């Protein structure tokens, strides 16, 4: 059990350090057009967990942890899904997300 806890801490520390207090870090190629996504949930600890879970989800649905789906918003904004649970900049859910191969996500 101690080994699992140690490994979890080692894996999460870099992710937590990348998040700022008010907003998680967006990869530079996130915004395709329009406004950037905002986090659905608040808190550095939550974003660290979401960073792991979104990568696992991208792997399962899109084939790789770096295969970020493209999402569309009602205001016309388009973004590559960040490594946290995201909403459109106006606080609404995205209208559609697709993996790089075109398959629907999630």
Rosetta constraint file for C-alpha pairs under 8 A:
AtomPair CA 1 CA 5 HARMONIC 6.34 0.50
AtomPair CA 2 CA 6 HARMONIC 6.11 0.50
AtomPair CA 3 CA 7 HARMONIC 6.12 0.50
AtomPair CA 4 CA 8 HARMONIC 6.09 0.50
AtomPair CA 5 CA 9 HARMONIC 6.23 0.50
AtomPair CA 6 CA 10 HARMONIC 6.18 0.50
AtomPair CA 7 CA 11 HARMONIC 6.13 0.50
AtomPair CA 8 CA 12 HARMONIC 6.10 0.50
AtomPair CA 9 CA 13 HARMONIC 5.97 0.50
AtomPair CA 10 CA 14 HARMONIC 7.63 0.50
AtomPair CA 11 CA 15 HARMONIC 7.42 0.50
AtomPair CA 12 CA 16 HARMONIC 6.12 0.50
AtomPair CA 12 CA 48 HARMONIC 6.27 0.50
AtomPair CA 12 CA 49 HARMONIC 7.74 0.50
AtomPair CA 13 CA 17 HARMONIC 6.14 0.50
AtomPair CA 14 CA 18 HARMONIC 6.41 0.50
AtomPair CA 15 CA 19 HARMONIC 6.88 0.50
AtomPair CA 15 CA 48 HARMONIC 5.54 0.50
AtomPair CA 15 CA 51 HARMONIC 7.14 0.50
AtomPair CA 16 CA 44 HARMONIC 6.28 0.50
AtomPair CA 16 CA 45 HARMONIC 6.94 0.50
AtomPair CA 16 CA 47 HARMONIC 7.51 0.50
AtomPair CA 16 CA 48 HARMONIC 5.37 0.50
AtomPair CA 18 CA 24 HARMONIC 7.26 0.50
AtomPair CA 18 CA 25 HARMONIC 6.20 0.50
AtomPair CA 19 CA 23 HARMONIC 6.60 0.50
AtomPair CA 19 CA 24 HARMONIC 4.32 0.50
AtomPair CA 19 CA 25 HARMONIC 5.29 0.50
AtomPair CA 19 CA 44 HARMONIC 6.37 0.50
AtomPair CA 19 CA 47 HARMONIC 7.50 0.50
AtomPair CA 19 CA 48 HARMONIC 7.94 0.50
AtomPair CA 20 CA 24 HARMONIC 5.59 0.50
AtomPair CA 20 CA 25 HARMONIC 6.83 0.50
AtomPair CA 20 CA 44 HARMONIC 7.42 0.50
AtomPair CA 21 CA 43 HARMONIC 7.52 0.50
AtomPair CA 21 CA 44 HARMONIC 6.62 0.50
AtomPair CA 23 CA 38 HARMONIC 7.96 0.50
AtomPair CA 23 CA 39 HARMONIC 7.41 0.50
AtomPair CA 24 CA 39 HARMONIC 7.51 0.50
AtomPair CA 24 CA 44 HARMONIC 7.49 0.50
AtomPair CA 24 CA 47 HARMONIC 6.84 0.50
AtomPair CA 24 CA 84 HARMONIC 7.84 0.50
AtomPair CA 26 CA 30 HARMONIC 6.47 0.50
AtomPair CA 26 CA 82 HARMONIC 6.30 0.50
AtomPair CA 26 CA 83 HARMONIC 7.85 0.50
AtomPair CA 27 CA 82 HARMONIC 7.05 0.50
AtomPair CA 29 CA 80 HARMONIC 7.41 0.50
AtomPair CA 30 CA 36 HARMONIC 7.41 0.50
AtomPair CA 30 CA 79 HARMONIC 5.40 0.50
AtomPair CA 30 CA 80 HARMONIC 4.77 0.50
AtomPair CA 30 CA 81 HARMONIC 6.91 0.50
AtomPair CA 30 CA 82 HARMONIC 6.62 0.50
AtomPair CA 31 CA 35 HARMONIC 6.90 0.50
AtomPair CA 31 CA 36 HARMONIC 5.57 0.50
AtomPair CA 31 CA 37 HARMONIC 7.94 0.50
AtomPair CA 31 CA 78 HARMONIC 6.52 0.50
AtomPair CA 31 CA 79 HARMONIC 4.49 0.50
AtomPair CA 31 CA 80 HARMONIC 6.43 0.50
AtomPair CA 32 CA 77 HARMONIC 7.64 0.50
AtomPair CA 32 CA 78 HARMONIC 5.38 0.50
AtomPair CA 32 CA 79 HARMONIC 5.02 0.50
AtomPair CA 32 CA 80 HARMONIC 7.07 0.50
AtomPair CA 33 CA 76 HARMONIC 7.79 0.50
AtomPair CA 33 CA 77 HARMONIC 5.34 0.50
AtomPair CA 33 CA 78 HARMONIC 5.16 0.50
AtomPair CA 33 CA 79 HARMONIC 6.80 0.50
AtomPair CA 34 CA 76 HARMONIC 6.74 0.50
AtomPair CA 34 CA 77 HARMONIC 4.21 0.50
AtomPair CA 34 CA 78 HARMONIC 6.40 0.50
AtomPair CA 35 CA 77 HARMONIC 5.65 0.50
AtomPair CA 35 CA 78 HARMONIC 7.62 0.50
AtomPair CA 35 CA 88 HARMONIC 7.81 0.50
AtomPair CA 35 CA 89 HARMONIC 6.06 0.50
AtomPair CA 36 CA 77 HARMONIC 7.73 0.50
AtomPair CA 36 CA 79 HARMONIC 6.83 0.50
AtomPair CA 36 CA 88 HARMONIC 7.23 0.50
AtomPair CA 36 CA 89 HARMONIC 6.03 0.50
AtomPair CA 37 CA 79 HARMONIC 7.15 0.50
AtomPair CA 37 CA 82 HARMONIC 7.88 0.50
AtomPair CA 37 CA 86 HARMONIC 5.88 0.50
AtomPair CA 37 CA 87 HARMONIC 5.57 0.50
AtomPair CA 37 CA 88 HARMONIC 4.84 0.50
AtomPair CA 37 CA 89 HARMONIC 5.06 0.50
AtomPair CA 38 CA 86 HARMONIC 5.52 0.50
AtomPair CA 38 CA 87 HARMONIC 5.32 0.50
AtomPair CA 38 CA 88 HARMONIC 6.21 0.50
AtomPair CA 38 CA 89 HARMONIC 5.56 0.50
AtomPair CA 38 CA 91 HARMONIC 7.36 0.50
AtomPair CA 39 CA 84 HARMONIC 6.67 0.50
AtomPair CA 39 CA 85 HARMONIC 5.97 0.50
AtomPair CA 39 CA 86 HARMONIC 4.64 0.50
AtomPair CA 39 CA 87 HARMONIC 6.05 0.50
AtomPair CA 40 CA 85 HARMONIC 5.71 0.50
AtomPair CA 40 CA 86 HARMONIC 5.18 0.50
AtomPair CA 40 CA 87 HARMONIC 5.60 0.50
AtomPair CA 40 CA 91 HARMONIC 7.84 0.50
AtomPair CA 41 CA 46 HARMONIC 7.10 0.50
AtomPair CA 41 CA 47 HARMONIC 7.68 0.50
AtomPair CA 41 CA 85 HARMONIC 7.08 0.50
AtomPair CA 42 CA 46 HARMONIC 6.72 0.50
AtomPair CA 42 CA 47 HARMONIC 7.39 0.50
AtomPair CA 43 CA 47 HARMONIC 6.30 0.50
AtomPair CA 44 CA 48 HARMONIC 6.22 0.50
AtomPair CA 45 CA 49 HARMONIC 6.47 0.50
AtomPair CA 46 CA 50 HARMONIC 6.10 0.50
AtomPair CA 47 CA 51 HARMONIC 5.94 0.50
AtomPair CA 47 CA 84 HARMONIC 5.87 0.50
AtomPair CA 48 CA 52 HARMONIC 6.75 0.50
AtomPair CA 49 CA 53 HARMONIC 6.28 0.50
AtomPair CA 50 CA 54 HARMONIC 5.77 0.50
AtomPair CA 50 CA 83 HARMONIC 6.74 0.50
AtomPair CA 50 CA 84 HARMONIC 4.94 0.50
AtomPair CA 50 CA 85 HARMONIC 6.52 0.50
AtomPair CA 51 CA 55 HARMONIC 6.36 0.50
AtomPair CA 51 CA 83 HARMONIC 4.72 0.50
AtomPair CA 51 CA 84 HARMONIC 5.34 0.50
AtomPair CA 52 CA 56 HARMONIC 6.34 0.50
AtomPair CA 52 CA 83 HARMONIC 7.76 0.50
AtomPair CA 53 CA 57 HARMONIC 6.09 0.50
AtomPair CA 54 CA 58 HARMONIC 5.98 0.50
AtomPair CA 54 CA 65 HARMONIC 7.88 0.50
AtomPair CA 54 CA 83 HARMONIC 5.70 0.50
AtomPair CA 54 CA 84 HARMONIC 6.35 0.50
AtomPair CA 54 CA 85 HARMONIC 7.47 0.50
AtomPair CA 55 CA 59 HARMONIC 6.15 0.50
AtomPair CA 55 CA 64 HARMONIC 7.78 0.50
AtomPair CA 55 CA 65 HARMONIC 4.49 0.50
AtomPair CA 55 CA 66 HARMONIC 7.14 0.50
AtomPair CA 55 CA 83 HARMONIC 6.83 0.50
AtomPair CA 56 CA 60 HARMONIC 6.16 0.50
AtomPair CA 56 CA 65 HARMONIC 6.31 0.50
AtomPair CA 57 CA 61 HARMONIC 5.94 0.50
AtomPair CA 57 CA 62 HARMONIC 7.81 0.50
AtomPair CA 57 CA 65 HARMONIC 7.61 0.50
AtomPair CA 58 CA 62 HARMONIC 5.07 0.50
AtomPair CA 58 CA 63 HARMONIC 6.54 0.50
AtomPair CA 58 CA 64 HARMONIC 5.91 0.50
AtomPair CA 58 CA 65 HARMONIC 5.10 0.50
AtomPair CA 58 CA 66 HARMONIC 7.14 0.50
AtomPair CA 58 CA 67 HARMONIC 6.09 0.50
AtomPair CA 58 CA 68 HARMONIC 6.41 0.50
AtomPair CA 58 CA 69 HARMONIC 7.63 0.50
AtomPair CA 59 CA 63 HARMONIC 4.51 0.50
AtomPair CA 59 CA 64 HARMONIC 3.98 0.50
AtomPair CA 59 CA 65 HARMONIC 4.64 0.50
AtomPair CA 59 CA 66 HARMONIC 7.74 0.50
AtomPair CA 59 CA 67 HARMONIC 7.29 0.50
AtomPair CA 60 CA 64 HARMONIC 7.35 0.50
AtomPair CA 61 CA 99 HARMONIC 7.66 0.50
AtomPair CA 61 CA 105 HARMONIC 6.80 0.50
AtomPair CA 61 CA 106 HARMONIC 6.74 0.50
AtomPair CA 62 CA 67 HARMONIC 5.91 0.50
AtomPair CA 62 CA 68 HARMONIC 7.61 0.50
AtomPair CA 62 CA 69 HARMONIC 7.55 0.50
AtomPair CA 62 CA 99 HARMONIC 5.39 0.50
AtomPair CA 62 CA 100 HARMONIC 7.17 0.50
AtomPair CA 62 CA 101 HARMONIC 7.47 0.50
AtomPair CA 62 CA 103 HARMONIC 7.75 0.50
AtomPair CA 62 CA 105 HARMONIC 7.74 0.50
AtomPair CA 63 CA 67 HARMONIC 6.70 0.50
AtomPair CA 67 CA 99 HARMONIC 6.88 0.50
AtomPair CA 67 CA 100 HARMONIC 6.43 0.50
AtomPair CA 68 CA 80 HARMONIC 5.83 0.50
AtomPair CA 68 CA 81 HARMONIC 5.51 0.50
AtomPair CA 68 CA 82 HARMONIC 7.32 0.50
AtomPair CA 68 CA 99 HARMONIC 6.55 0.50
AtomPair CA 68 CA 100 HARMONIC 7.05 0.50
AtomPair CA 69 CA 80 HARMONIC 5.61 0.50
AtomPair CA 69 CA 81 HARMONIC 5.43 0.50
AtomPair CA 69 CA 97 HARMONIC 5.93 0.50
AtomPair CA 69 CA 98 HARMONIC 5.05 0.50
AtomPair CA 69 CA 99 HARMONIC 4.17 0.50
AtomPair CA 69 CA 100 HARMONIC 6.00 0.50
AtomPair CA 69 CA 105 HARMONIC 6.77 0.50
AtomPair CA 70 CA 78 HARMONIC 6.98 0.50
AtomPair CA 70 CA 79 HARMONIC 5.63 0.50
AtomPair CA 70 CA 80 HARMONIC 4.37 0.50
AtomPair CA 70 CA 81 HARMONIC 5.97 0.50
AtomPair CA 70 CA 97 HARMONIC 5.33 0.50
AtomPair CA 70 CA 98 HARMONIC 5.36 0.50
AtomPair CA 70 CA 99 HARMONIC 6.43 0.50
AtomPair CA 70 CA 100 HARMONIC 7.24 0.50
AtomPair CA 71 CA 78 HARMONIC 5.65 0.50
AtomPair CA 71 CA 79 HARMONIC 5.40 0.50
AtomPair CA 71 CA 80 HARMONIC 6.10 0.50
AtomPair CA 71 CA 81 HARMONIC 6.39 0.50
AtomPair CA 71 CA 94 HARMONIC 6.34 0.50
AtomPair CA 71 CA 95 HARMONIC 7.37 0.50
AtomPair CA 71 CA 96 HARMONIC 5.62 0.50
AtomPair CA 71 CA 97 HARMONIC 4.05 0.50
AtomPair CA 71 CA 98 HARMONIC 6.56 0.50
AtomPair CA 72 CA 76 HARMONIC 6.73 0.50
AtomPair CA 72 CA 77 HARMONIC 6.01 0.50
AtomPair CA 72 CA 78 HARMONIC 4.61 0.50
AtomPair CA 72 CA 79 HARMONIC 6.76 0.50
AtomPair CA 72 CA 94 HARMONIC 5.63 0.50
AtomPair CA 72 CA 95 HARMONIC 5.64 0.50
AtomPair CA 72 CA 96 HARMONIC 5.49 0.50
AtomPair CA 72 CA 97 HARMONIC 6.39 0.50
AtomPair CA 73 CA 77 HARMONIC 5.26 0.50
AtomPair CA 73 CA 78 HARMONIC 6.30 0.50
AtomPair CA 73 CA 88 HARMONIC 5.99 0.50
AtomPair CA 73 CA 92 HARMONIC 7.97 0.50
AtomPair CA 73 CA 93 HARMONIC 7.46 0.50
AtomPair CA 73 CA 94 HARMONIC 4.77 0.50
AtomPair CA 73 CA 95 HARMONIC 5.42 0.50
AtomPair CA 73 CA 96 HARMONIC 7.51 0.50
AtomPair CA 74 CA 94 HARMONIC 7.22 0.50
AtomPair CA 74 CA 95 HARMONIC 6.50 0.50
AtomPair CA 77 CA 88 HARMONIC 7.79 0.50
AtomPair CA 81 CA 86 HARMONIC 7.26 0.50
AtomPair CA 82 CA 86 HARMONIC 7.02 0.50
AtomPair CA 86 CA 93 HARMONIC 7.94 0.50
AtomPair CA 87 CA 91 HARMONIC 5.56 0.50
AtomPair CA 87 CA 92 HARMONIC 5.75 0.50
AtomPair CA 87 CA 93 HARMONIC 5.14 0.50
AtomPair CA 87 CA 94 HARMONIC 6.34 0.50
AtomPair CA 88 CA 92 HARMONIC 5.40 0.50
AtomPair CA 88 CA 93 HARMONIC 6.01 0.50
AtomPair CA 88 CA 94 HARMONIC 5.90 0.50
AtomPair CA 96 CA 104 HARMONIC 7.76 0.50
AtomPair CA 96 CA 105 HARMONIC 7.74 0.50
AtomPair CA 97 CA 104 HARMONIC 6.12 0.50
AtomPair CA 97 CA 105 HARMONIC 5.19 0.50
AtomPair CA 97 CA 106 HARMONIC 7.37 0.50
AtomPair CA 98 CA 102 HARMONIC 5.41 0.50
AtomPair CA 98 CA 103 HARMONIC 5.44 0.50
AtomPair CA 98 CA 104 HARMONIC 4.46 0.50
AtomPair CA 98 CA 105 HARMONIC 4.98 0.50
AtomPair CA 98 CA 106 HARMONIC 7.95 0.50
AtomPair CA 99 CA 103 HARMONIC 5.34 0.50
AtomPair CA 99 CA 104 HARMONIC 6.21 0.50
AtomPair CA 99 CA 105 HARMONIC 5.99 0.50
